[in-house]
């Protein structure tokens, strides 16, 4: 007797079809092949207990179970449910008429309860791509899978529910998607707002430009000047996620196991702020069983590195490639996976080890060599990939006590959204979402400057010794400033502001 049922295996943020073949002959043996890990091998004991509690038994036969394709590693406990259903068919406790219709995933408790698993959204997409009628899964994962249209999502609480559904005894109705109008809005759950910020007009403007174009940003200033406070309010002025962005972001968080039970989609742009003790693998992803790292969890959102010189040099340098390619390829001995990593890098640092270099209110006690060593922790190639450098000054007491209201996040976000809408129209039909993602060819097409602008930029390149990469990034920032102004052409005014944001490229900094 040969029985086939179907499941899926995660590869990065995608899933591949797994065919579970169960061959039964007379005897008493159990063999599981097809590169299963320990969690899959242990499923036999969980399945036996779940079947016994519900009045069923493992078939007393010699079972050979192959999980095809045999060269694809199978990880986790998501195969408990399809293996249990397949064994019930072998024992002739269940008719086989619906096996071809459904893909199945789910971990079994010893009492037969179905436990939620990670990576449901890519698994649901895989089921649809392979033309299955539906996906049978734990009830806690149902809303996440239901966002995939054209797929019957059968949510079950227990193994017994699945048996009754497949036996046509008690059919489970498909779960309907609940994509409310507010689902795609930035649902900020805290009270953080740009109106909390006193003073810092230049930095607020720089953050608005960064948000409008998706540009990387570095803030330099003394301790307590408000760098962290500013960074944490950046997500409040970013535009809402589009449906495509929300789906891709949700896939990453689903694979990482970070979605709350019952959550359908990630509603707001991620904000990740890892501690400076983070390792290379935790930042870029990987491990023995590869998982997304912080740069991928920040996809379509913000990665904030506070006190950036305190991070290990190797940790900072591994970001150079994903900052350019907006993805990270993790290669291990047995597999290679790609994770998207299109994020805004926002970093903050002090101007020197003591934090008071250039502060008129405090005396800096650092020597020039100490300042130079501190500055050099941030390498030139990495600094070159940061579009906007800005200085954050301590806020005077009068401004701290001022009752005059500042612009709210809603007002700033309205301008940012208008600029992003211009960019969406500009890049319609391409995978580009904002100006920061433009290729060199697109920079030449959309960032043309007149003769006066060319002279201005040439002088800046010669004076500050800027690189070709800095040249492109200045033009991208200038394009964003022009979009905020609603201008079709980049003028000298736009270029001057963009050049002013390259202050750390100047030789005088830190000397």
Buried (B, 14 or more C-beta within 10 A) or exposed (E): EEBBBBBBBBBBBBBBBBBBBBBBEEEEEBEBEBBBBEBBEEBBEBBBBBBEBBEBEBBEBBBBBBBBBEEBBBBBBBBBBBBBBBBBBBBEBBEBEBBEEBBBBBBBBEEBBBBBBBBBBBBBBBBBBEEBBBBBBBBBBBBBBBBBEEBBBBBBBBBBBBBBBBBEEEEBEBBEBEBEEEBBEBEBEEEBBBBBBBBBEBBBBBBBBBBBBBBBBBBBBBEEBBBBBBBBBBBBBBBBBBEEBBBBBBBBBBBBEBBEEEBBBBBBBBBBBBEEEBEBBBBBBBEEEBBBBBBBBBBBBBBBBBBBBEBBEEBBBBBBBBBEEBBBBBEEEEEEBBBBBBBBBBBBBBBBBBBBBBBEEBEBEBEEEBBEBBBEBBEEEBBBBBBBBBBBBBBEEEEEEEEEEBBBBEEBBEBBBBBBEBBBEBBEEEEBBBBBBBEEEBBEEBBEBEEEBEEBBEEBBEEBEBBEEBBBBBBBBBBBBBBBBEBEEBBBBBBBBBBBBBBBBBEEBBE
